[in-house]
Structure formats: structure tokens, C-alpha cells
Amino acid sequence: MVIVMKAQATEEDIRRVCEAIEQIGFRAHPLSGEGHTTVGITGNRGDAGRGDLETLPGVAEVRRVLKQYKLASRETKPDDTVVRFAGTDATIGGKDLAIVAGPCSVENREQAFELADQIAATGARFFRAAAFNPHASASRGLRVETLKILAEIRERFALLTIAEAVDSETLGLTAEWADIIQIGARNMQNFSLLRMAGRLRKPVLLERGLSATLDEFLMAAEYLMSEGNYQVVLCERGVRTFDSHAGNTLDLSVIPAVRQASHLPILVDPSHGTGRSDSVLPMARAAIACGANGVAVEVRSLPEKTPAGGPGSIDPEQFAQMMHELGQIAPVVGRTLPRETHGGAAAE
């Protein structure tokens, strides 16, 4: 069930509704929207307790949610979720497109700083790098040292940082150092890891599993949200099919499907989604055109020499070209692309 509060409902009204839900043995999830609040309910079966809740002050109506993923459903929260970050105007899910860029793994501090400078100069706001690389055959990166480098990049270039957690140990480290925790495709259905990440109350970038359906993808988000973390960002990064012309098949049809079914923002990763550097720019353009809230791309100074993820990476010059092209498309779909410089000389 979901409780829709009246527009004039007070904070006290919302608190009392949440307390009433807890008293009958369920869990309350207040979700703020434009002009009103909805309170999702988990742990309930059917309409138990509905009559008592309908009579509480400030309640407009009590509705059943038919989707299995109740908290992630647009039935529960009609307004788009916008993930915000304290101390910055950067958002994911708002009018501004969110652009995420960075190397698959950090090889040294100088390499990371050079890329961060070039990325920040385009107006992009998010820097991603793997500290704990899950690929057995790939470079394992610098691990904790990478997280420390990411923290330096945040301070120097005003870039919000993203790093992947692969298990319970790395989850705590990533949450301590990075601004956004990434849960990779291989862990999309690692439900214990999802629940732990949900308890941290830190933004999570959740990648779609390589064979996951839309419902399975949104149910993974539900696990995060059921623990009280509503700052969830989805990421389409390709699925496995019978085709061999690319590393994965980038399923852009899931973007409008997600936006219809869920209020959560969704990014597209054309680097891992295709595994082809010559496909990154056209698929990034297509992603924004079909409604994605942003893109995440792998940027390397020398893509052809990288031990991990090289085939799907682009160089800084191509990245700047991508930003220019997305700037042309953004107004057509009612979006904006940040243009101001946040790094380089401005950060000195």
C-alpha cells in the first residue's frame, strides 16, 4: 500500500502516519514529491490496517500498489526522484544531464589527476574509477589508494566521485571515501550486499545485471530502498544476447520502460554497454535522445594500451566532442548540460 498525504499535511501529520504504520507491524517509507508526500508501506499483506490509516489527519487516500517493486514504482511516487549532494548543486535526475567519466581503474595519481582536470574542464560533475576491480583477468587497480586519490580529486576539481563496492568489506571502505557507491552488474542480485548498502543512506549507482529483466532490475533497487535508502540511480550497461558485433547489447529500449514504471533516475553506460570505442559517442547521443538522465563513459588517455576496458573507452578529445554533441541534443529533450568549468585553473 501507499498513503498519499494531502498537500497541506504537516511534518507532524507525516510523523504520526509513520508511527501508526510501525505500530501495526509494517515499515514506513516517506517519499517527498512536488507539493506532497507519499508514504510507502512494506511488510504488509493486502489491505491489512487500511481502514485505520485512512482516518489519520493529513491523509488524502490509501492506495494498493500492484507492482512487486512498491517503493521503486511510479505508482508509489509519481514525481521523478532527484538525487542531490550536500554542498553542491550537482544532481542526478533533475533537469541537468549527469555526466560520469573516468578510467576503469587508476594506475597512478598523475594519470588520474590529468584525466580529472580534462573531465572537469568540460563541465562534467562526476568522476568514476574502480578501486576494487571485479574482473579476475583485469588490472586490480590501487585499491584503497585509489579511494584516497578520488578524495583528492573531489577536493581539487569539485568532482563528485563514484567507486564500486564488490563485497561487504569494500562496501564500508567505498562508503567512507567516495560520494556514490556503485553496485556492479555482477552484484545486482547480491541481496545481502544490497541490503547493507541500503542501510548506509549514501547514494547508490545500481547497474543492470547482464541477463536481468526490467522487473528484476527494479526489484534489486527495491532491496536498497526497503532498507531506507531512497537515493538510488539505475544504470543500463548492456545485456548478453546472441549477437557478436559488440561486447554486450546496449538495451536503450529499457530507458523509456524504466521511466514509465519507476520514478528513479537512469544513466546509460555505452562504454561497457558496447565494448567498442567507435560506438560510444553515437550510443551516448541515442541514450539522451530516448530519455536517459545522463551517461557514464570510460575515458583513458591511451585506450588502446589499457589492460582493462580499453575497447570501450574514449580519449579526452573524443569526450569533449561527446559533450559538445550532447549539448546540442539536450534542449530538444528538455534537458540542460552543465557548461561551466569546475577544474583546471579555476580550482587552483
Residue, then its C-alpha position, 0 to 999 in steps of 0.5 A: m500500500v501507499i498513503v498519499m498525504k494531502a498537500q497541506a499535511t504537516e511534518e507532524d501529520i507525516r510523523r504520526v502516519c509513520e508511527a501508526i504504520e510501525q505500530i501495526g507491524f509494517r515499515a514506513h517509507p516517506l517519499s517527498g514529491e512536488g507539493h506532497t508526500t507519499v508514504g510507502i508501506t512494506g511488510n504488509r499483506g493486502d489491505a491489512g490496517r487500511g481502514d485505520l490509516e485512512t482516518l489519520p489527519g493529513v491523509a488524502e487516500v490509501r492506495r494498493v500498489l500492484k507492482q512487486y517493486k512498491l517503493a521503486s514504482r511510479e505508482t508509489k511516487p509519481d514525481d521523478t526522484v532527484v538525487r542531490f549532494a550536500g554542498t553542491d548543486a550537482t544532481i542526478g535526475g533533475k533537469d541537468l544531464a549527469i555526466v560520469a567519466g573516468p578510467c576503469s581503474v587508476e594506475n597512478r595519481e598523475q594519470a588520474f589527476e590529468l584525466a580529472d582536470q580534462i573531465a572537469a574542464t568540460g563541465a562534467r560533475f562526476f568522476r568514476a574509477a574502480a578501486f576494487n576491480p571485479h574482473a579476475s583477468a583485469s588490472r586490480g587497480l590501487r585499491v584503497e589508494t585509489l579511494k584516497i586519490l578520488a578524495e583528492i580529486r573531489e577536493r581539487f576539481a569539485l568532482l563528485t566521485i563514484a567507486e564500486a563496492v564488490d563485497s561487504e568489506t569494500l562496501g564500508l571502505t567505498a562508503e567512507w571515501a567516495d560520494i556514490i557507491q556503485i553496485g556492479a552488474r555482477n552484484m545486482q542480485n547480491f541481496s545481502l550486499l544490497r541490503m547493507a548498502g541500503r542501510l548506509r543512506k549514501p547514494v547508490l549507482l545500481e547497474r543492470g545485471l547482464s541477463a536481468t529483466l526490467d522487473e528484476f532490475l527494479m526489484a534489486a533497487e527495491y532491496l536498497m530502498s526497503e532498507g531506507n535508502y531512497q537515493v538510488v540511480l539505475c544504470e543500463r550497461g548492456v545485456r548478453t544476447f546472441d549477437s557478436h558485433a559488440g561486447n554486450t547489447l546496449d538495451l536503450s529500449v529499457i530507458p523509456a520502460v524504466r521511466q514509465a514504471s519507476h520514478l528513479p533516475i537512469l544513466v546509460d553506460p555505452s562504454h561497457g554497454t558496447g565494448r567498442s570505442d567507435s560506438v560510444l559517442p553515437m550510443a551516448r547521443a541515442a541514450i539522451a535522445c530516448g530519455a536517459n538522465g545522463v551517461a557514464v563513459e570510460v575515458r583513458s588517455l591511451p585506450e588502446k594500451t589499457p589492460a582493462g576496458g580499453p575497447g570501450s573507452i574514449d580519449p579526452e578529445q573524443f569526450a569533449q566532442m561527446m559533450h559538445e554533441l550532447g549539448q546540442i541534443a539536450p534542449v530538444v529533450g528538455r534537458t540542460l548540460p552543465r557548461e561551466t568549468h569546475g577544474g583546471a585553473a579555476a580550482e587552483 
